[in-house]
Amino acid sequence: MSAPVRTKPLTRRQFATGVAASAGALALGCSRPVRGAPARPVGFALVGLGKLAQTQLVPALRKTTTARLTALVSGHPDKARRIAADNGVPERSIYTYETFDRLAENPDVDVVYVVLPNAMHAEYTIRAARAGKHVYCEKPMAVSPAECEQMIAACRDARRQLGSPTACTSSPTTSSWCGWRGRASWAR
C-alpha cells in the first residue's frame, strides 16, 4: 500500500521535519524510506545562520523528536554562541568557516545542512562529504551543472547521501511532472 498523496503544498516547517526523518534513516544506513523515528535523533549541523536558519530551521529542529541541532557554523561567532546557548549546542560544537573541517571529528553530527549563499553551496557540500557527513543543501543546489556534478561525485566517493529540496516537494504542478510529492531528492 502506498502512502497517501498530499493535496496541499508542504510548509518549510513540515518539510524540515520530513527532511530530518529522511536524513535520519539515511544517516543510520537505510537506503529505502522507513516508517517511524530513527533509534536516536539525527544530529544536524547548520552551516550559515541567516534568516532561513534562524526563523525556520532552528525552530523546526526544536519541535521534532527525530532530529536535533548539534552544531553550528557561522562567520559571526557572537550570533553562533547566542543560538547555541538558546538551543543546548555545546561551545565545542560551534565552528567558523575556517574550522569547518573539524566537523569530521564530531560524532554528534550526522547531516550537514548547507544554508549559505548559493555560490558557497558546492564548496561546503564537498567539504562536508569529505568530512564523512551526509549533506542536505538548500536550493538551488549550485550555480552551475558542473558544480552539481562535483557535489554529487564528492558525496558518491565518500559514500554519503546528498539531498536538496526541489520545486517538486512543494508545487502541485511540478510534483505531478516528477511523479511524487513531499519528498526530498537524494543523489546516491
C-alpha positions, 0 to 999 in steps of 0.5 A: 500500500502506498502512502497517501498523496498530499493535496496541499503544498508542504510548509518549510516547517513540515518539510524540515521535519520530513527532511530530518526523518529522511536524513535520519534513516539515511544517516543510520544506513537505510537506503529505502524510506522507513516508517517511524523515528530513527533509534536516536535523533539525527544530529544536524549541523547548520552551516550559515545562520541567516534568516532561513536558519534562524526563523525556520530551521532552528525552530523546526529542529526544536519541535521534532523528536527525530532530529536535533541541532548539534552544531553550528557554523557561522562567520559571526561567532557572537550570533553562533554562541547566542543560538547555541546557548538558546538551543543546548549546542555545546561551545565545542560544537560551534565552528567558523568557516575556517574550522569547518573541517573539524566537523569530521571529528564530531560524532554528534553530527550526522547531516550537514545542512548547507544554508549559505549563499548559493555560490558557497553551496558546492564548496561546503557540500564537498567539504562536508562529504569529505568530512564523512557527513551526509549533506542536505543543501538548500536550493538551488543546489549550485550555480552551475551543472558542473558544480552539481556534478562535483557535489554529487561525485564528492558525496558518491566517493565518500559514500554519503547521501546528498539531498536538496529540496526541489520545486517538486516537494512543494508545487502541485504542478511540478510534483505531478511532472516528477511523479511524487510529492513531499519528498526530498531528492537524494543523489546516491 
